[in-house]
């Protein structure tokens, strides 16, 4: 039993060592979506901006397109100035990986409170994004979010 456990530990240590030597982290890299969700939920505009490549393109829901990390940071700064985020969630519906690029699509829900009148607001929508893995980190290259469609009339 002890010998089996020692051999098992040696095999795991060897595999981890091989992964590190091959340039791969033994732990899974955080997705750009996980980066965004974590930063949004703590209301950290600089951490949100850090989820984007320096030359990223962002389409804000119901708003304008911006280019570059600094313009994206400014857009989120305006957002955080208007709302206190209570909960931000991404529901990934699927993704396709191609080496160091990933396309992801799904829906989002952001629960917040207006700083202007204190009323709760819920924003729902859909997204499609393209991320690139740079130096072991997934970052948005393109983030296209749009408001969800209006409910169907009955």
CORDA-V148152 format. One record per backbone hydrogen bond with DSSP energy under -0.5 kcal/mol. CO is the residue of the C=O (numbers start at 1). NH is the residue of the N-H. E is the energy in kcal/mol with one decimal. If there is no record, write none. Layout:
CO;NH;E + CO;NH;E
This chain:
1;5;-2.2 + 2;6;-2.4 + 3;7;-2.5 + 4;8;-2.5 + 5;9;-2.5 + 6;10;-2.2 + 7;11;-2.3 + 8;12;-2.3 + 9;13;-2.7 + 10;14;-2.5 + 11;15;-2.4 + 12;16;-2.6 + 13;17;-2.4 + 14;18;-2.5 + 15;19;-2.4 + 16;20;-2.3 + 17;21;-2.6 + 18;22;-2.0 + 19;24;-2.4 + 20;23;-1.5 + 30;138;-1.0 + 31;35;-2.2 + 32;36;-2.6 + 33;37;-2.7 + 34;38;-2.3 + 35;39;-2.3 + 36;40;-2.9 + 37;41;-2.3 + 38;42;-0.7 + 39;42;-0.6 + 39;43;-0.5 + 39;44;-2.1 + 40;43;-1.1 + 43;45;-0.8 + 44;48;-2.2 + 45;49;-2.5 + 46;50;-1.7 + 48;51;-1.8 + 49;52;-1.9 + 51;140;-3.2 + 53;56;-1.9 + 54;69;-1.5 + 56;68;-3.8 + 57;143;-2.4 + 58;60;-0.6 + 58;66;-2.9 + 59;145;-1.9 + 60;63;-2.4 + 64;60;-2.2 + 66;58;-2.6 + 68;72;-2.0 + 69;73;-2.8 + 70;74;-2.2 + 71;75;-2.1 + 72;76;-2.3 + 73;77;-2.4 + 74;78;-2.2 + 75;79;-1.6 + 76;80;-3.0 + 77;81;-1.7 + 78;82;-1.2 + 79;82;-0.5 + 79;83;-1.8 + 82;115;-2.9 + 82;116;-0.6 + 83;85;-0.6 + 84;113;-2.0 + 87;111;-3.3 + 89;109;-2.1 + 90;92;-0.7 + 91;107;-2.0 + 94;105;-2.2 + 96;103;-2.5 + 98;100;-0.6 + 98;101;-1.2 + 100;133;-2.5 + 101;98;-3.0 + 102;131;-3.2 + 103;96;-2.3 + 104;129;-2.8 + 105;93;-3.0 + 105;94;-1.4 + 106;127;-2.5 + 107;91;-3.3 + 108;125;-2.0 + 109;89;-2.5 + 110;123;-2.8 + 111;86;-3.0 + 111;87;-2.1 + 112;121;-3.0 + 113;84;-2.5 + 114;118;-1.7 + 119;114;-2.9 + 121;112;-2.9 + 123;110;-2.8 + 124;148;-2.6 + 125;108;-2.1 + 126;146;-2.7 + 127;106;-2.0 + 128;144;-2.4 + 129;104;-2.5 + 130;141;-3.3 + 130;142;-2.0 + 131;102;-2.4 + 132;134;-0.7 + 132;139;-2.3 + 134;137;-1.9 + 137;134;-2.9 + 139;132;-2.6 + 140;53;-2.9 + 141;57;-2.2 + 142;130;-2.5 + 143;59;-2.8 + 143;145;-0.7 + 144;128;-2.0 + 146;126;-2.4
